[in-house]
Amino acid sequence: MNKYSNVTPYRETNNFFAKPNLYENIKDFLHSEVIEVCFTKKNGDERKMLCTLMDHKIPGEMAPKVEELTETNDVNKDYMNVFDIEAQGWRSFIVANVKYIKTDLNDYSA
């Protein structure tokens, strides 16, 4: 996947934001770096969050438990569970409510 320095709003990046690829596209970025996600919360407020899924950015006591996914344990791809770097806790957002993401944030590399 190519890196984007700034992923623009939905209408300008239809390939990136197209279903069913959006969940996988965001997850790929989250596993390789800290990204900024801007999304609309359920109450209508806009929220920006610095988040990741990189193991070394998540404190050991907060690391996710490894579970084997079985055919009966499907992942709900409507929601993305992420580690919020600033709040130092797990948060989630509705994938369809993402307005934009920013990648290659130099302050949070490696």
C-alpha positions as CSV (number, residue, x, y, z in Angstrom):
1,M,0.0,0.0,0.0
2,N,1.3,3.4,-0.9
3,K,1.7,6.0,1.9
4,Y,-0.4,9.1,1.8
5,S,0.9,12.2,3.6
6,N,-2.7,13.4,3.8
7,V,-5.7,11.4,2.8
8,T,-8.3,13.9,1.6
9,P,-12.1,13.8,2.1
10,Y,-14.3,11.0,0.8
11,R,-15.3,12.4,-2.5
12,E,-11.8,13.0,-3.6
13,T,-10.4,9.6,-2.8
14,N,-13.1,7.2,-3.7
15,N,-10.7,4.2,-4.2
16,F,-9.3,4.5,-0.7
17,F,-12.6,5.1,1.0
18,A,-14.6,2.5,-1.1
19,K,-16.3,-0.3,0.7
20,P,-15.3,-3.0,1.5
21,N,-11.6,-1.9,1.4
22,L,-11.8,1.0,3.9
23,Y,-11.5,-1.2,7.0
24,E,-8.5,-3.1,5.6
25,N,-6.8,0.1,4.3
26,I,-7.0,1.8,7.7
27,K,-5.9,-1.3,9.5
28,D,-2.8,-1.6,7.3
29,F,-1.8,1.9,8.3
30,L,-2.5,1.3,11.9
31,H,-0.3,-1.8,12.1
32,S,2.7,0.1,10.6
33,E,2.4,3.7,12.1
34,V,0.6,6.2,14.2
35,I,-2.1,7.9,12.2
36,E,-4.5,10.8,12.8
37,V,-8.1,9.8,12.2
38,C,-10.9,12.4,11.9
39,F,-14.4,11.1,12.3
40,T,-17.9,12.0,13.3
41,K,-18.9,10.6,16.7
42,K,-22.4,9.1,17.3
43,N,-23.5,12.3,18.9
44,G,-22.5,14.3,15.8
45,D,-19.3,15.9,17.2
46,E,-16.2,15.8,15.1
47,R,-13.2,14.1,16.7
48,K,-9.5,13.8,15.8
49,M,-7.5,11.0,17.3
50,L,-3.9,9.9,17.1
51,C,-4.0,6.1,17.1
52,T,-2.2,2.9,16.2
53,L,-2.2,-0.9,16.4
54,M,1.6,-1.2,16.6
55,D,2.6,-3.5,19.5
56,H,5.5,-1.4,20.7
57,K,3.3,1.7,21.1
58,I,0.8,-0.1,23.3
59,P,1.8,-0.5,27.0
60,G,2.2,-4.2,28.0
61,E,-0.7,-4.2,30.5
62,M,-3.0,-2.8,27.8
63,A,-1.9,-5.1,25.0
64,P,-4.7,-7.0,23.4
65,K,-5.1,-10.6,24.3
66,V,-4.4,-13.0,21.5
67,E,-7.5,-14.9,20.5
68,E,-7.9,-17.3,17.6
69,L,-10.6,-16.2,15.2
70,T,-12.9,-19.0,14.3
71,E,-15.6,-19.1,11.7
72,T,-18.1,-18.2,14.5
73,N,-16.0,-15.3,15.8
74,D,-16.2,-12.8,12.9
75,V,-14.8,-9.3,13.2
76,N,-17.4,-6.5,12.9
77,K,-15.8,-4.3,10.2
78,D,-18.2,-1.5,10.8
79,Y,-16.1,-0.5,13.9
80,M,-12.4,-0.1,14.2
81,N,-10.8,-0.7,17.6
82,V,-7.6,1.3,18.1
83,F,-5.2,2.4,20.8
84,D,-5.4,6.2,21.4
85,I,-1.9,7.5,21.8
86,E,-2.9,10.7,23.6
87,A,-5.5,9.1,26.0
88,Q,-3.4,6.0,26.5
89,G,-6.5,3.8,26.1
90,W,-8.5,1.8,23.7
91,R,-11.1,3.6,21.7
92,S,-13.3,2.7,18.7
93,F,-14.9,4.6,15.8
94,I,-17.4,3.8,13.1
95,V,-15.5,3.2,9.9
96,A,-18.2,4.7,7.7
97,N,-17.9,8.0,9.7
98,V,-14.3,8.6,8.9
99,K,-13.8,12.0,7.3
100,Y,-10.0,11.7,6.7
101,I,-6.8,10.2,7.9
102,K,-3.3,11.5,8.0
103,T,-0.3,9.3,7.8
104,D,3.5,9.8,8.0
105,L,3.3,11.8,11.2
106,N,7.0,12.3,11.9
107,D,6.5,13.1,15.6
108,Y,5.3,9.6,16.2
109,S,7.5,7.5,13.9
110,A,9.1,4.2,15.0
